[in-house]
Amino acid sequence: MRADDADADQYAPQDLNAARSALSGAQGALSQGKDEDARRLALTATAEADLALARSREAKTSAELNQRRAEIAELRRRLQNGVGQ
């Protein structure tokens, strides 16, 4: 899965922008024949994209967990009030 596909724009925009910037730099360095700079920037872009993906997944999972906790709390409240008998 790519960071773009994981809503990283919403959940990890700074990391995703850093990845895009590093990728652009790598492409520029490669076009200028600066292979070592291109390689370094490409590795940086990969790491930043991986970080964006991880942070995006964590944020989505955390939001889902909070939603489930709210649902459980509501069910408990209803059970304590005798609703659903």
Phi and psi restraints in degrees (range 20) as a CNS / XPLOR table:
assign (resid 1 and name C) (resid 2 and name N)
       (resid 2 and name CA) (resid 2 and name C) 1.0 -93.7 20.0 2
assign (resid 2 and name N) (resid 2 and name CA)
       (resid 2 and name C) (resid 3 and name N) 1.0 155.3 20.0 2
assign (resid 2 and name C) (resid 3 and name N)
       (resid 3 and name CA) (resid 3 and name C) 1.0 -60.5 20.0 2
assign (resid 3 and name N) (resid 3 and name CA)
       (resid 3 and name C) (resid 4 and name N) 1.0 -37.0 20.0 2
assign (resid 3 and name C) (resid 4 and name N)
       (resid 4 and name CA) (resid 4 and name C) 1.0 -60.0 20.0 2
assign (resid 4 and name N) (resid 4 and name CA)
       (resid 4 and name C) (resid 5 and name N) 1.0 -35.4 20.0 2
assign (resid 4 and name C) (resid 5 and name N)
       (resid 5 and name CA) (resid 5 and name C) 1.0 -80.9 20.0 2
assign (resid 5 and name N) (resid 5 and name CA)
       (resid 5 and name C) (resid 6 and name N) 1.0 -10.6 20.0 2
assign (resid 5 and name C) (resid 6 and name N)
       (resid 6 and name CA) (resid 6 and name C) 1.0 -104.3 20.0 2
assign (resid 6 and name N) (resid 6 and name CA)
       (resid 6 and name C) (resid 7 and name N) 1.0 22.9 20.0 2
assign (resid 6 and name C) (resid 7 and name N)
       (resid 7 and name CA) (resid 7 and name C) 1.0 59.7 20.0 2
assign (resid 7 and name N) (resid 7 and name CA)
       (resid 7 and name C) (resid 8 and name N) 1.0 32.2 20.0 2
assign (resid 7 and name C) (resid 8 and name N)
       (resid 8 and name CA) (resid 8 and name C) 1.0 -64.9 20.0 2
assign (resid 8 and name N) (resid 8 and name CA)
       (resid 8 and name C) (resid 9 and name N) 1.0 -26.6 20.0 2
assign (resid 8 and name C) (resid 9 and name N)
       (resid 9 and name CA) (resid 9 and name C) 1.0 -57.5 20.0 2
assign (resid 9 and name N) (resid 9 and name CA)
       (resid 9 and name C) (resid 10 and name N) 1.0 -35.2 20.0 2
assign (resid 9 and name C) (resid 10 and name N)
       (resid 10 and name CA) (resid 10 and name C) 1.0 -85.7 20.0 2
assign (resid 10 and name N) (resid 10 and name CA)
       (resid 10 and name C) (resid 11 and name N) 1.0 -43.6 20.0 2
assign (resid 10 and name C) (resid 11 and name N)
       (resid 11 and name CA) (resid 11 and name C) 1.0 -96.4 20.0 2
assign (resid 11 and name N) (resid 11 and name CA)
       (resid 11 and name C) (resid 12 and name N) 1.0 -23.2 20.0 2
assign (resid 11 and name C) (resid 12 and name N)
       (resid 12 and name CA) (resid 12 and name C) 1.0 -145.3 20.0 2
assign (resid 12 and name N) (resid 12 and name CA)
       (resid 12 and name C) (resid 13 and name N) 1.0 56.3 20.0 2
assign (resid 12 and name C) (resid 13 and name N)
       (resid 13 and name CA) (resid 13 and name C) 1.0 -63.5 20.0 2
assign (resid 13 and name N) (resid 13 and name CA)
       (resid 13 and name C) (resid 14 and name N) 1.0 -36.6 20.0 2
assign (resid 13 and name C) (resid 14 and name N)
       (resid 14 and name CA) (resid 14 and name C) 1.0 -67.3 20.0 2
assign (resid 14 and name N) (resid 14 and name CA)
       (resid 14 and name C) (resid 15 and name N) 1.0 -41.3 20.0 2
assign (resid 14 and name C) (resid 15 and name N)
       (resid 15 and name CA) (resid 15 and name C) 1.0 -66.2 20.0 2
assign (resid 15 and name N) (resid 15 and name CA)
       (resid 15 and name C) (resid 16 and name N) 1.0 -41.3 20.0 2
assign (resid 15 and name C) (resid 16 and name N)
       (resid 16 and name CA) (resid 16 and name C) 1.0 -66.2 20.0 2
assign (resid 16 and name N) (resid 16 and name CA)
       (resid 16 and name C) (resid 17 and name N) 1.0 -40.8 20.0 2
assign (resid 16 and name C) (resid 17 and name N)
       (resid 17 and name CA) (resid 17 and name C) 1.0 -64.2 20.0 2
assign (resid 17 and name N) (resid 17 and name CA)
       (resid 17 and name C) (resid 18 and name N) 1.0 -38.1 20.0 2
assign (resid 17 and name C) (resid 18 and name N)
       (resid 18 and name CA) (resid 18 and name C) 1.0 -63.4 20.0 2
assign (resid 18 and name N) (resid 18 and name CA)
       (resid 18 and name C) (resid 19 and name N) 1.0 -39.5 20.0 2
assign (resid 18 and name C) (resid 19 and name N)
       (resid 19 and name CA) (resid 19 and name C) 1.0 -64.8 20.0 2
assign (resid 19 and name N) (resid 19 and name CA)
       (resid 19 and name C) (resid 20 and name N) 1.0 -44.4 20.0 2
assign (resid 19 and name C) (resid 20 and name N)
       (resid 20 and name CA) (resid 20 and name C) 1.0 -63.9 20.0 2
assign (resid 20 and name N) (resid 20 and name CA)
       (resid 20 and name C) (resid 21 and name N) 1.0 -40.3 20.0 2
assign (resid 20 and name C) (resid 21 and name N)
       (resid 21 and name CA) (resid 21 and name C) 1.0 -64.5 20.0 2
assign (resid 21 and name N) (resid 21 and name CA)
       (resid 21 and name C) (resid 22 and name N) 1.0 -44.4 20.0 2
assign (resid 21 and name C) (resid 22 and name N)
       (resid 22 and name CA) (resid 22 and name C) 1.0 -64.5 20.0 2
assign (resid 22 and name N) (resid 22 and name CA)
       (resid 22 and name C) (resid 23 and name N) 1.0 -38.9 20.0 2
assign (resid 22 and name C) (resid 23 and name N)
       (resid 23 and name CA) (resid 23 and name C) 1.0 -64.3 20.0 2
assign (resid 23 and name N) (resid 23 and name CA)
       (resid 23 and name C) (resid 24 and name N) 1.0 -43.3 20.0 2
assign (resid 23 and name C) (resid 24 and name N)
       (resid 24 and name CA) (resid 24 and name C) 1.0 -61.2 20.0 2
assign (resid 24 and name N) (resid 24 and name CA)
       (resid 24 and name C) (resid 25 and name N) 1.0 -42.3 20.0 2
assign (resid 24 and name C) (resid 25 and name N)
       (resid 25 and name CA) (resid 25 and name C) 1.0 -62.8 20.0 2
assign (resid 25 and name N) (resid 25 and name CA)
       (resid 25 and name C) (resid 26 and name N) 1.0 -39.0 20.0 2
assign (resid 25 and name C) (resid 26 and name N)
       (resid 26 and name CA) (resid 26 and name C) 1.0 -64.1 20.0 2
assign (resid 26 and name N) (resid 26 and name CA)
       (resid 26 and name C) (resid 27 and name N) 1.0 -42.5 20.0 2
assign (resid 26 and name C) (resid 27 and name N)
       (resid 27 and name CA) (resid 27 and name C) 1.0 -64.0 20.0 2
assign (resid 27 and name N) (resid 27 and name CA)
       (resid 27 and name C) (resid 28 and name N) 1.0 -41.2 20.0 2
assign (resid 27 and name C) (resid 28 and name N)
       (resid 28 and name CA) (resid 28 and name C) 1.0 -64.6 20.0 2
assign (resid 28 and name N) (resid 28 and name CA)
       (resid 28 and name C) (resid 29 and name N) 1.0 -44.0 20.0 2
assign (resid 28 and name C) (resid 29 and name N)
       (resid 29 and name CA) (resid 29 and name C) 1.0 -63.2 20.0 2
assign (resid 29 and name N) (resid 29 and name CA)
       (resid 29 and name C) (resid 30 and name N) 1.0 -40.0 20.0 2
assign (resid 29 and name C) (resid 30 and name N)
       (resid 30 and name CA) (resid 30 and name C) 1.0 -64.5 20.0 2
assign (resid 30 and name N) (resid 30 and name CA)
       (resid 30 and name C) (resid 31 and name N) 1.0 -41.3 20.0 2
assign (resid 30 and name C) (resid 31 and name N)
       (resid 31 and name CA) (resid 31 and name C) 1.0 -67.7 20.0 2
assign (resid 31 and name N) (resid 31 and name CA)
       (resid 31 and name C) (resid 32 and name N) 1.0 -21.0 20.0 2
assign (resid 31 and name C) (resid 32 and name N)
       (resid 32 and name CA) (resid 32 and name C) 1.0 -95.1 20.0 2
assign (resid 32 and name N) (resid 32 and name CA)
       (resid 32 and name C) (resid 33 and name N) 1.0 4.5 20.0 2
assign (resid 32 and name C) (resid 33 and name N)
       (resid 33 and name CA) (resid 33 and name C) 1.0 78.1 20.0 2
assign (resid 33 and name N) (resid 33 and name CA)
       (resid 33 and name C) (resid 34 and name N) 1.0 14.9 20.0 2
assign (resid 33 and name C) (resid 34 and name N)
       (resid 34 and name CA) (resid 34 and name C) 1.0 -93.3 20.0 2
assign (resid 34 and name N) (resid 34 and name CA)
       (resid 34 and name C) (resid 35 and name N) 1.0 75.1 20.0 2
assign (resid 34 and name C) (resid 35 and name N)
       (resid 35 and name CA) (resid 35 and name C) 1.0 -61.2 20.0 2
assign (resid 35 and name N) (resid 35 and name CA)
       (resid 35 and name C) (resid 36 and name N) 1.0 -42.2 20.0 2
assign (resid 35 and name C) (resid 36 and name N)
       (resid 36 and name CA) (resid 36 and name C) 1.0 -66.8 20.0 2
assign (resid 36 and name N) (resid 36 and name CA)
       (resid 36 and name C) (resid 37 and name N) 1.0 -41.3 20.0 2
assign (resid 36 and name C) (resid 37 and name N)
       (resid 37 and name CA) (resid 37 and name C) 1.0 -63.4 20.0 2
assign (resid 37 and name N) (resid 37 and name CA)
       (resid 37 and name C) (resid 38 and name N) 1.0 -41.3 20.0 2
assign (resid 37 and name C) (resid 38 and name N)
       (resid 38 and name CA) (resid 38 and name C) 1.0 -61.8 20.0 2
assign (resid 38 and name N) (resid 38 and name CA)
       (resid 38 and name C) (resid 39 and name N) 1.0 -43.5 20.0 2
assign (resid 38 and name C) (resid 39 and name N)
       (resid 39 and name CA) (resid 39 and name C) 1.0 -62.9 20.0 2
assign (resid 39 and name N) (resid 39 and name CA)
       (resid 39 and name C) (resid 40 and name N) 1.0 -46.5 20.0 2
assign (resid 39 and name C) (resid 40 and name N)
       (resid 40 and name CA) (resid 40 and name C) 1.0 -61.3 20.0 2
assign (resid 40 and name N) (resid 40 and name CA)
       (resid 40 and name C) (resid 41 and name N) 1.0 -45.1 20.0 2
assign (resid 40 and name C) (resid 41 and name N)
       (resid 41 and name CA) (resid 41 and name C) 1.0 -68.3 20.0 2
assign (resid 41 and name N) (resid 41 and name CA)
       (resid 41 and name C) (resid 42 and name N) 1.0 -34.8 20.0 2
assign (resid 41 and name C) (resid 42 and name N)
       (resid 42 and name CA) (resid 42 and name C) 1.0 -65.5 20.0 2
assign (resid 42 and name N) (resid 42 and name CA)
       (resid 42 and name C) (resid 43 and name N) 1.0 -40.4 20.0 2
assign (resid 42 and name C) (resid 43 and name N)
       (resid 43 and name CA) (resid 43 and name C) 1.0 -65.3 20.0 2
assign (resid 43 and name N) (resid 43 and name CA)
       (resid 43 and name C) (resid 44 and name N) 1.0 -39.5 20.0 2
assign (resid 43 and name C) (resid 44 and name N)
       (resid 44 and name CA) (resid 44 and name C) 1.0 -63.0 20.0 2
assign (resid 44 and name N) (resid 44 and name CA)
       (resid 44 and name C) (resid 45 and name N) 1.0 -43.0 20.0 2
assign (resid 44 and name C) (resid 45 and name N)
       (resid 45 and name CA) (resid 45 and name C) 1.0 -60.7 20.0 2
assign (resid 45 and name N) (resid 45 and name CA)
       (resid 45 and name C) (resid 46 and name N) 1.0 -42.1 20.0 2
assign (resid 45 and name C) (resid 46 and name N)
       (resid 46 and name CA) (resid 46 and name C) 1.0 -62.9 20.0 2
assign (resid 46 and name N) (resid 46 and name CA)
       (resid 46 and name C) (resid 47 and name N) 1.0 -45.2 20.0 2
assign (resid 46 and name C) (resid 47 and name N)
       (resid 47 and name CA) (resid 47 and name C) 1.0 -63.6 20.0 2
assign (resid 47 and name N) (resid 47 and name CA)
       (resid 47 and name C) (resid 48 and name N) 1.0 -42.8 20.0 2
assign (resid 47 and name C) (resid 48 and name N)
       (resid 48 and name CA) (resid 48 and name C) 1.0 -65.5 20.0 2
assign (resid 48 and name N) (resid 48 and name CA)
       (resid 48 and name C) (resid 49 and name N) 1.0 -39.3 20.0 2
assign (resid 48 and name C) (resid 49 and name N)
       (resid 49 and name CA) (resid 49 and name C) 1.0 -66.3 20.0 2
assign (resid 49 and name N) (resid 49 and name CA)
       (resid 49 and name C) (resid 50 and name N) 1.0 -40.8 20.0 2
assign (resid 49 and name C) (resid 50 and name N)
       (resid 50 and name CA) (resid 50 and name C) 1.0 -62.0 20.0 2
assign (resid 50 and name N) (resid 50 and name CA)
       (resid 50 and name C) (resid 51 and name N) 1.0 -40.6 20.0 2
assign (resid 50 and name C) (resid 51 and name N)
       (resid 51 and name CA) (resid 51 and name C) 1.0 -64.8 20.0 2
assign (resid 51 and name N) (resid 51 and name CA)
       (resid 51 and name C) (resid 52 and name N) 1.0 -43.2 20.0 2
assign (resid 51 and name C) (resid 52 and name N)
       (resid 52 and name CA) (resid 52 and name C) 1.0 -60.7 20.0 2
assign (resid 52 and name N) (resid 52 and name CA)
       (resid 52 and name C) (resid 53 and name N) 1.0 -42.3 20.0 2
assign (resid 52 and name C) (resid 53 and name N)
       (resid 53 and name CA) (resid 53 and name C) 1.0 -63.0 20.0 2
assign (resid 53 and name N) (resid 53 and name CA)
       (resid 53 and name C) (resid 54 and name N) 1.0 -46.2 20.0 2
assign (resid 53 and name C) (resid 54 and name N)
       (resid 54 and name CA) (resid 54 and name C) 1.0 -63.2 20.0 2
assign (resid 54 and name N) (resid 54 and name CA)
       (resid 54 and name C) (resid 55 and name N) 1.0 -43.6 20.0 2
assign (resid 54 and name C) (resid 55 and name N)
       (resid 55 and name CA) (resid 55 and name C) 1.0 -67.5 20.0 2
assign (resid 55 and name N) (resid 55 and name CA)
       (resid 55 and name C) (resid 56 and name N) 1.0 -36.1 20.0 2
assign (resid 55 and name C) (resid 56 and name N)
       (resid 56 and name CA) (resid 56 and name C) 1.0 -66.0 20.0 2
assign (resid 56 and name N) (resid 56 and name CA)
       (resid 56 and name C) (resid 57 and name N) 1.0 -45.6 20.0 2
assign (resid 56 and name C) (resid 57 and name N)
       (resid 57 and name CA) (resid 57 and name C) 1.0 -61.4 20.0 2
assign (resid 57 and name N) (resid 57 and name CA)
       (resid 57 and name C) (resid 58 and name N) 1.0 -41.8 20.0 2
assign (resid 57 and name C) (resid 58 and name N)
       (resid 58 and name CA) (resid 58 and name C) 1.0 -63.2 20.0 2
assign (resid 58 and name N) (resid 58 and name CA)
       (resid 58 and name C) (resid 59 and name N) 1.0 -43.1 20.0 2
assign (resid 58 and name C) (resid 59 and name N)
       (resid 59 and name CA) (resid 59 and name C) 1.0 -65.1 20.0 2
assign (resid 59 and name N) (resid 59 and name CA)
       (resid 59 and name C) (resid 60 and name N) 1.0 -41.9 20.0 2
assign (resid 59 and name C) (resid 60 and name N)
       (resid 60 and name CA) (resid 60 and name C) 1.0 -66.5 20.0 2
assign (resid 60 and name N) (resid 60 and name CA)
       (resid 60 and name C) (resid 61 and name N) 1.0 -42.0 20.0 2
assign (resid 60 and name C) (resid 61 and name N)
       (resid 61 and name CA) (resid 61 and name C) 1.0 -65.0 20.0 2
assign (resid 61 and name N) (resid 61 and name CA)
       (resid 61 and name C) (resid 62 and name N) 1.0 -40.7 20.0 2
assign (resid 61 and name C) (resid 62 and name N)
       (resid 62 and name CA) (resid 62 and name C) 1.0 -63.3 20.0 2
assign (resid 62 and name N) (resid 62 and name CA)
       (resid 62 and name C) (resid 63 and name N) 1.0 -41.6 20.0 2
assign (resid 62 and name C) (resid 63 and name N)
       (resid 63 and name CA) (resid 63 and name C) 1.0 -64.0 20.0 2
assign (resid 63 and name N) (resid 63 and name CA)
       (resid 63 and name C) (resid 64 and name N) 1.0 -41.3 20.0 2
assign (resid 63 and name C) (resid 64 and name N)
       (resid 64 and name CA) (resid 64 and name C) 1.0 -64.5 20.0 2
assign (resid 64 and name N) (resid 64 and name CA)
       (resid 64 and name C) (resid 65 and name N) 1.0 -41.3 20.0 2
assign (resid 64 and name C) (resid 65 and name N)
       (resid 65 and name CA) (resid 65 and name C) 1.0 -61.7 20.0 2
assign (resid 65 and name N) (resid 65 and name CA)
       (resid 65 and name C) (resid 66 and name N) 1.0 -45.0 20.0 2
assign (resid 65 and name C) (resid 66 and name N)
       (resid 66 and name CA) (resid 66 and name C) 1.0 -61.6 20.0 2
assign (resid 66 and name N) (resid 66 and name CA)
       (resid 66 and name C) (resid 67 and name N) 1.0 -38.2 20.0 2
assign (resid 66 and name C) (resid 67 and name N)
       (resid 67 and name CA) (resid 67 and name C) 1.0 -64.7 20.0 2
assign (resid 67 and name N) (resid 67 and name CA)
       (resid 67 and name C) (resid 68 and name N) 1.0 -44.2 20.0 2
assign (resid 67 and name C) (resid 68 and name N)
       (resid 68 and name CA) (resid 68 and name C) 1.0 -64.3 20.0 2
assign (resid 68 and name N) (resid 68 and name CA)
       (resid 68 and name C) (resid 69 and name N) 1.0 -40.2 20.0 2
assign (resid 68 and name C) (resid 69 and name N)
       (resid 69 and name CA) (resid 69 and name C) 1.0 -62.5 20.0 2
assign (resid 69 and name N) (resid 69 and name CA)
       (resid 69 and name C) (resid 70 and name N) 1.0 -40.0 20.0 2
assign (resid 69 and name C) (resid 70 and name N)
       (resid 70 and name CA) (resid 70 and name C) 1.0 -64.9 20.0 2
assign (resid 70 and name N) (resid 70 and name CA)
       (resid 70 and name C) (resid 71 and name N) 1.0 -40.0 20.0 2
assign (resid 70 and name C) (resid 71 and name N)
       (resid 71 and name CA) (resid 71 and name C) 1.0 -64.2 20.0 2
assign (resid 71 and name N) (resid 71 and name CA)
       (resid 71 and name C) (resid 72 and name N) 1.0 -42.1 20.0 2
assign (resid 71 and name C) (resid 72 and name N)
       (resid 72 and name CA) (resid 72 and name C) 1.0 -64.1 20.0 2
assign (resid 72 and name N) (resid 72 and name CA)
       (resid 72 and name C) (resid 73 and name N) 1.0 -43.5 20.0 2
assign (resid 72 and name C) (resid 73 and name N)
       (resid 73 and name CA) (resid 73 and name C) 1.0 -60.7 20.0 2
assign (resid 73 and name N) (resid 73 and name CA)
       (resid 73 and name C) (resid 74 and name N) 1.0 -40.7 20.0 2
assign (resid 73 and name C) (resid 74 and name N)
       (resid 74 and name CA) (resid 74 and name C) 1.0 -65.6 20.0 2
assign (resid 74 and name N) (resid 74 and name CA)
       (resid 74 and name C) (resid 75 and name N) 1.0 -42.2 20.0 2
assign (resid 74 and name C) (resid 75 and name N)
       (resid 75 and name CA) (resid 75 and name C) 1.0 -63.3 20.0 2
assign (resid 75 and name N) (resid 75 and name CA)
       (resid 75 and name C) (resid 76 and name N) 1.0 -42.0 20.0 2
assign (resid 75 and name C) (resid 76 and name N)
       (resid 76 and name CA) (resid 76 and name C) 1.0 -62.4 20.0 2
assign (resid 76 and name N) (resid 76 and name CA)
       (resid 76 and name C) (resid 77 and name N) 1.0 -42.6 20.0 2
assign (resid 76 and name C) (resid 77 and name N)
       (resid 77 and name CA) (resid 77 and name C) 1.0 -60.9 20.0 2
assign (resid 77 and name N) (resid 77 and name CA)
       (resid 77 and name C) (resid 78 and name N) 1.0 -43.6 20.0 2
assign (resid 77 and name C) (resid 78 and name N)
       (resid 78 and name CA) (resid 78 and name C) 1.0 -65.5 20.0 2
assign (resid 78 and name N) (resid 78 and name CA)
       (resid 78 and name C) (resid 79 and name N) 1.0 -39.5 20.0 2
assign (resid 78 and name C) (resid 79 and name N)
       (resid 79 and name CA) (resid 79 and name C) 1.0 -65.8 20.0 2
assign (resid 79 and name N) (resid 79 and name CA)
       (resid 79 and name C) (resid 80 and name N) 1.0 -39.4 20.0 2
assign (resid 79 and name C) (resid 80 and name N)
       (resid 80 and name CA) (resid 80 and name C) 1.0 -67.5 20.0 2
assign (resid 80 and name N) (resid 80 and name CA)
       (resid 80 and name C) (resid 81 and name N) 1.0 -29.1 20.0 2
assign (resid 80 and name C) (resid 81 and name N)
       (resid 81 and name CA) (resid 81 and name C) 1.0 -88.4 20.0 2
assign (resid 81 and name N) (resid 81 and name CA)
       (resid 81 and name C) (resid 82 and name N) 1.0 0.6 20.0 2
assign (resid 81 and name C) (resid 82 and name N)
       (resid 82 and name CA) (resid 82 and name C) 1.0 81.2 20.0 2
assign (resid 82 and name N) (resid 82 and name CA)
       (resid 82 and name C) (resid 83 and name N) 1.0 9.4 20.0 2
assign (resid 82 and name C) (resid 83 and name N)
       (resid 83 and name CA) (resid 83 and name C) 1.0 -76.8 20.0 2
assign (resid 83 and name N) (resid 83 and name CA)
       (resid 83 and name C) (resid 84 and name N) 1.0 139.2 20.0 2
assign (resid 83 and name C) (resid 84 and name N)
       (resid 84 and name CA) (resid 84 and name C) 1.0 95.9 20.0 2
assign (resid 84 and name N) (resid 84 and name CA)
       (resid 84 and name C) (resid 85 and name N) 1.0 7.2 20.0 2
